[in-house]
Amino acid sequence: MSDLLNETMLILGDLVGFPTVTSESNLDLIAYVVERLKPLDADLRLTYDDSGRKANLFATIGPPSDGGVVLSGHSDVVPADEPDWTGAPFVAMRRHQNIYGRGTADMKGFLACALAMAPRFASHDLRRPLHLAITFDEEEGCRGMPYLLADLTRTGPKPTAAIVGEPTAMEIVTAHKGCHEFTTTITGLEGHGSAPDQAVNAVQIAARYVAELMTLGAELADRAPTHSPYAPPHTTVSVGRIRGGAARNVVAGECTFEWEVRPISRADADFVAARVDRLEETLSEEMRRISPATSVVTVTEGTVGGLDADEDSPALRLAQQLLDTTHSTTAAFGTEAGLYQEAGIPAVVCGPGSIDVAHRPDEHISLEQLGRCLDMMDRLRLELAKE
């Protein structure tokens, strides 16, 4: 296994070297993966976004049939602009028993393990296929996965189970919250700061909107189920970025803010939607009394359903068998597993590394975690070879 771990580290170094921040193209990384898989006689299918600058890859090793297992990960990473990095974020660096670099944990470590294992899957007489899915734009509302799933729905194959390799420290996650992402733009009426009553201050309207979201967040905390498995136990609302206005003596004509809801249930998601609709109607009416050109517009950037726990899930049984455990847990962060579940493909989340270091300076993954992931995949290889 030491040679396999060394190969994994080399591949991880290559993957980290592709600065696949969500705002940029991932085509170079996908081309790299394609070149690694071509000699293995893998069936390779690409689906693109509307711009053609980003692609998903769905690769199949083994018999071209329904069934089999998907090892699934995303290619994109969050920006690495923080000044606290102690090394170049897009150059993988080994220090002691850890590999540092953007995406090492979230989630190129898992992809590196899968690519290192791919020749072993290909050289084995698999009775059921091994699928590798690599998506784009997971970090921005899972915008890439629907293209991949739509293609699978049209033409197949239909896998039996999916293991989504987000960093869980190799624990099996069977449920997580959903995530709904929004951008709201307030278009007011710009004016001179000395006559605010003759203008519509978009920043002030946005402040009222955000304050209502915070009030809504407190109400959602009170709605938490008594035995909620999540931490925090309730649906959360968070505003991530706000920008607007030109100067202190100018009534702001526009303000935009980005926010999200992470619901623990569809009922909570509907509760938030109804409240926001009423809020926007109230604010819009007030603004239009001064100028009919004003508006409140909210755009849904991404909607990712939660992963619902299913004790009879084939994906759960498989993961427990591969890891020789009956333990499972839940997560507060969202993944693409809920999308697989919605498409009728049972899924769990299980991958190397810790979510605690994801999206932070000096993101890293331990060699121990990579080794455990390789062990799991090697057991999967033997499982797929069984009659």
N, C-alpha and C positions, 0 to 999 in steps of 0.2 A: 504493500500500500504506500510505502515511502516514495516510490517512483511516481505513483499516481498523484500523490500530494504535491510533489515537485512540479509535475505537469500542470496541475491545477493552479499553482502559484504563478507559473509563467503565463497561463491563459488569463488569469485575473489581472496581471500586469498589463497585458494587451488591452483588455476590456476597459480598465480604468483610464488607459491612455486615450480613449475616445471620449472627448468632452461632450457627452450626449445630454447636455442640459435641455430641458423640455422645450425651450424656445428655439433650439437648433435642430438640424437634420440628424437622423440616426442612420442614414444610409451607409456610411462607411463601416459602422459596427456590423450592420446586417450583412454587408458584403463579406466582411471578415468571417462571420459565422458560416455563411454559405460556402466559402472556400474550404473551411474545415470539414463540413459535412458532405460535400460533393463526392470525395473519394470513398465514402461509406455507403454509396448507393442509396442514400436517403431520398425520399420523396419530399421535395421542397416547394412550398407554396407561399407566395408573397401577396399581401393585400396592402394597398396604399391609402394615404389620406387624400383629400381632394386636391391638394397642392402637388402631390407626387414627391414631396421632400421627406416623407416619413413612411416607414413600412413596418408591418408585422411579418413575422416568419412563423410558419407552422411546418415543422419537419417531422417525418415519420420514418422510423427505422423498424424493420420487420415486416410482417405480412400486411398487405394493403387491405385491411378489413376493419369493420367496426370493432369496438372494444379497445382494450389496452388502456394505458395510463398516460396522462399528460404531466410533464414537468414544466411548470409555467412561471415565467418571470418577465419583468419589464426592463427595457433598455434605457429608459430615461432616468436622469438624476436631477436633483435640485441644484440650484446655483451654489458655487463655492466661493462667494465673494467676501466671506468673513475674514477680518485681518488676523484672527487668532490661529490660523493654520501654522504648524511648525515645519511644514514641508510643502512642496508643490502639490496641490490637491489632485491634479490629474497625472501624477507620477506615483505609481504604487511603490511604497517603501516598507521594507521589513525592519521591524525593531523588536528584537527578542522573539516572542512567540506571536506577534501580531503583524498583520499587513494593513498599512494606512493608505487612505486615498478615498476620494469621493466615489461613493457607490460600492465600496467593498462589502458593506453590510446590506445596503439597500439598493439593488440586490444582485450585484454582479458576482458576488461570491458564490451564490447558488448557481448562476448561469455558468460560471467557470467549472464548477463541479460537474454539471451536466455535460458540458463539452469535453471535459477530460474523460468522462465515462463513456461517451458516445462510441468510440471504437470498440469498447468491450461489449456494449449492446449489439453492435453491428456484427461482431465476430461470433456471437452466440446464436444458437438456433432458436430464435424467439418464436413461440407459438402465438403470442399476442403482441401487438405493436407497442413500441415506445414512441410517444410523441413529445416533441419539444416546442413550446410556444414562447415566442419573444415578442412583446408588444411595445408600442410607443405611447407616450403621453399618459401613462398611468398616474403620474404626479399631478396632472391637471384634469381631474375628473374622469380618469380611465377612458379617455376619448378614443384610444386605439382599439381596445378589445372588441367593441361592437362590430367593427369591420371584420375582424377575424371570425367572430362567432356567426355573423351573417353568412360568411363564406362556408363555414362548416355546416350550417343548417341547410344551405342550398345543395351542397354536393357531398357532405360527409367527409370523413368518417365520424361516427359518434363514439367518443371514448367512454369507458366505464367509470373512470374517476379522474380527478385532477388534483395534483399537489401543487399549491401555489407557494413558492419558496421565499416569501417575505421573512425578514429576520424575527424568529420566535425563540432563539436559543435551542432549536430543534425540539421544542415542545409542540404538541398538536393542538391547533386552535380550531374549534368547531363552530364558533359563532363570533361575529363582530358587528359593530354598529354600521349603519349606512353613512353616506356623506353626500350632502347636497350643496353645491357651490354656486354662488351668485355674484353678479356685479350689478350694482344699482347706480344709475346716473340721474342726478337731479339737475334739470335745466331750469335755471331761474331767469331773472331779468337783471342784467348788470346796471349799475348806477353809481352816482357819486356818494361817498361815505357820509356827506352832510345831509343827504335826503334819502335815508333808507326806506321811508314809507312809500316812496315812488318807485321802488325796485323790489325784487324778490331775491332774498339772500339764499343762494343754494347751499352754502355751507351751514347756515343755521337750520335750514330744513333737514339737511343730512344729519345734523347733530340730534334733532328731535327723533329722526328715524332710528339712529343708532341707540339712543336712550331707550326707545321702546323695545328694541331688540334685547337690550340688557334686562329690562323688566320682564320680558318674555322668558329670558333664560332663567330668571329666578322662579318664575311660575313653573317652568318645566322641571326644575329641581324638586318642587313640591309634588310633582306627578310621578316621581320615581317609584317603581314597584318595590314592595317590601323586600323581596328576595332577588333583586336584580343582580345578574352575574357580572355586571360591568363596573369598571372603575374609571371615572365617576359613574354612579349608578343610574344617571338620568340622561336624557337628551340634552346636548349642549349647543349653544349658539356662540359664535365668535366672529368678531370683525378683525380682519387681518391688515387691511391697508386702506388709507383714505387720502385723497388729494383734491385740491380745489382752490379757487380764488386767485387773484392777481396781486393784490397789495392790501395793506391794512386800511387804506382810505378809499378802497373800491368795493362796492357791494358785489359779492361773488356771484358770477353768472352761471357757474357750473361747478358741480362737485360729484366725484365718483368714489365709491367705496366697495370693497370686496369683502364678502362675508360667507359664512358656511353654517350649516346645521348638521349635526351628527345624531340622527334619531335612533332610538332603541326600538321603535315600533312604527308601523305605518300610521297608527292613530296619532302619534306625536307629530309626525311629518304633516299630516292633514291639519292638525291643530295650528301649527306654525303657519302653514300656507293660508289658512282662513284669516288669521290675525293680520298677516302682512297685507293681504288683499284689502282688508278694511282700513288699515293704516294708510296705504297708498291712496285709496279713494278719498280719505279725509284730507290728506296733505294736498292732493291735486286740486280739490275743490277750493281750498284756501288760496292756493297760488293763482288759479285761473281768475279769481276775483280781481286781481291786479293786472294779469296779462294772460290771454288765452294761449300764448306761445310757450308757456311753461309746461313742464312735464316731470313725471317720475317714471322711469323705465327700469325694470329689473330683468336682466338676462340670465338664464340658467346656463352656467358654464359646464356643469357636469352633475349627473345624478347617478350615484352608485348605491345600489341596494345593499342592505346588510346581508350577512351570512347567517342563516337560521340553523340552530342546532338540530341535528337529526341523528338520534342514537342508532338508527338502522342504516346509516349511510355506508355504501360500499367503500367510499373514500376513507371514512373513519376506520373501518375494519382493516383496510389495507395498511394504513399508516400505523395503526397499533401493532399489526403483525410485523411490519418492517422495523419498528423501533422496539419491539418486545416490551410493550407497556399497555396498560389499560387507562393511563392518565390522559386527560385532555383539559383544555382551559379555554377562556375567551379572551378577546382583545378589544381595546378601545379604538384602535386605528382601523381604517378601512383598507380593503384589498380588492383584487379582481375576482376573488372566490365567489362573491355573491352573484356576479354576472354569469359565471359558469353554472351556478345553481339555478338561476333563472332560466338558463338555456337547457335545463334538464340534465346537466352533467354534475353529479355529486362531487363536492370539493371540500378539501380541508386546507389549512394554511400551516406550513411547516418548513422552516428553513434555517440556515446557519446565521449566527450573529445576533446582536441585540438591537432592538428598536431604540434603546436609550441613546445610542451613538449616531443613529441615522439623522440626517439633516443638520449635523453639527460639525464644527471644525474638528479636524483630526478623527474623522470617521474611520473605524477600523474593524477588522474581524480577526479572530484568533485561529491559529492553525488547528487547535483542538476542535473548534466548531466545523471547520472545513473537513477535517477527518471524519467527524461523525456524520456529516452529510454524505460523504463518499461511501461510508459504510451502508447507509440507508439505500443509496442508489444501487450499490452492489447487490444488496438483498433483493431489490426490485428486479434486477437483471435475472436473478435465479427464479424469481416468482413468475416472470413473464415467459420463461422457458418451459414451465410446467405444462403438461397436457391439460 
